[in-house]
Amino acid sequence: MRLKKNDNVKIVVGKDKGKTGRILKIDHDKQRVIVQGVNLVKKTMRKRSEQDQGGIKEIEAPIHVSNVAYLLKSGDTTRIGYKYDDKGIKVRYAKKTGEVI
């Protein structure tokens, strides 16, 4: 998986198409990502202690990695590739612009 935690991504398919957010968590086994503020679902939470409040809360649900695209600073989406720089270090780069991420 070429995406990493804290990458800015754009949703390209689904009910939240066009929304952007930051990756909070990645599940490599199921190939899913959780994006901040996107794909919100309502979940009933049980009260666990006296200070804790139960009730209905909105949380982010996982999205398949194929439904998100890396977002450049210019606002365009791109795919990510790997290449070796001059010093022989493996780096990620944007395939659309060629810039190192």
DRENVOTOR-943434 format. One record per residue (C-alpha): residue in three letters; x, y, z. Coordinates in nm, 3 decimals. Example, Ala and Ser with C-alpha at 12.3 -4.5 7.8 and 13.67 -1.06 7.14 Angstrom:
 residu       u       v       w
    Ala   1.230  -0.450   0.780
    Ser   1.367  -0.106   0.714
***
This chain:
 residu       u       v       w
    Met   0.000   0.000   0.000
    Arg   0.154   0.327  -0.110
    Leu  -0.052   0.556   0.114
    Lys   0.073   0.639   0.462
    Lys  -0.078   0.776   0.782
    Asn  -0.133   1.157   0.778
    Asp  -0.143   1.172   0.394
    Asn  -0.406   1.405   0.252
    Val  -0.641   1.216   0.022
    Lys  -0.950   1.283  -0.187
    Ile  -1.245   1.046  -0.212
    Val  -1.300   0.954  -0.579
    Val  -1.593   0.709  -0.553
    Gly  -1.897   0.672  -0.328
    Lys  -2.136   0.886  -0.127
    Asp  -1.856   1.119  -0.011
    Lys  -1.709   1.171  -0.359
    Gly  -1.507   1.492  -0.379
    Lys  -1.443   1.527  -0.005
    Thr  -1.089   1.550   0.125
    Gly  -0.932   1.449   0.452
    Arg  -0.629   1.315   0.634
    Ile  -0.568   0.943   0.684
    Leu  -0.606   0.854   1.051
    Lys  -0.553   0.478   1.040
    Ile  -0.459   0.209   0.786
    Asp  -0.559  -0.158   0.793
    His  -0.307  -0.333   0.568
    Asp  -0.472  -0.676   0.596
    Lys  -0.814  -0.560   0.473
    Gln  -0.672  -0.281   0.249
    Arg  -0.886  -0.014   0.411
    Val  -0.818   0.338   0.539
    Ile  -1.001   0.563   0.784
    Val  -1.016   0.924   0.663
    Gln  -1.088   1.211   0.902
    Gly  -1.440   1.353   0.864
    Val  -1.539   1.122   0.577
    Asn  -1.778   0.823   0.561
    Leu  -1.941   0.906   0.893
    Val  -2.176   0.648   1.043
    Lys  -2.386   0.664   1.357
    Lys  -2.291   0.420   1.631
    Thr  -2.458   0.363   1.966
    Met  -2.204   0.379   2.246
    Arg  -2.262   0.226   2.588
    Lys  -2.184   0.427   2.897
    Arg  -1.864   0.276   3.041
    Ser  -1.818   0.490   3.353
    Glu  -1.992   0.769   3.545
    Gln  -1.795   1.040   3.363
    Asp  -1.835   0.882   3.021
    Gln  -2.143   0.971   2.821
    Gly  -2.318   0.708   2.618
    Gly  -2.555   0.768   2.329
    Ile  -2.540   0.793   1.953
    Lys  -2.206   0.917   1.817
    Glu  -2.078   0.968   1.464
    Ile  -1.753   0.792   1.384
    Glu  -1.551   0.743   1.066
    Ala  -1.597   0.407   0.895
    Pro  -1.322   0.244   0.685
    Ile  -1.301   0.299   0.308
    His  -1.130   0.071   0.060
    Val  -0.795   0.209  -0.051
    Ser  -0.897   0.198  -0.420
    Asn  -1.163   0.462  -0.351
    Val  -0.916   0.729  -0.239
    Ala  -0.642   0.916  -0.426
    Tyr  -0.340   1.107  -0.295
    Leu  -0.395   1.483  -0.294
    Leu  -0.116   1.718  -0.402
    Lys  -0.068   2.066  -0.256
    Ser  -0.199   2.210  -0.583
    Gly  -0.532   2.027  -0.533
    Asp  -0.481   1.765  -0.803
    Thr  -0.499   1.392  -0.737
    Thr  -0.223   1.159  -0.843
    Arg  -0.097   0.806  -0.812
    Ile   0.213   0.729  -0.610
    Gly   0.523   0.545  -0.723
    Tyr   0.861   0.455  -0.579
    Lys   1.204   0.544  -0.712
    Tyr   1.559   0.576  -0.586
    Asp   1.706   0.924  -0.545
    Asp   2.067   1.028  -0.612
    Lys   2.187   0.889  -0.279
    Gly   2.025   0.549  -0.338
    Ile   1.740   0.605  -0.092
    Lys   1.395   0.474  -0.187
    Val   1.141   0.761  -0.194
    Arg   0.776   0.806  -0.287
    Tyr   0.694   1.038  -0.576
    Ala   0.384   1.174  -0.746
    Lys   0.346   1.014  -1.089
    Lys   0.159   1.313  -1.232
    Thr   0.421   1.577  -1.145
    Gly   0.731   1.375  -1.061
    Glu   0.786   1.557  -0.730
    Val   0.911   1.366  -0.427
    Ile   0.654   1.328  -0.150
***
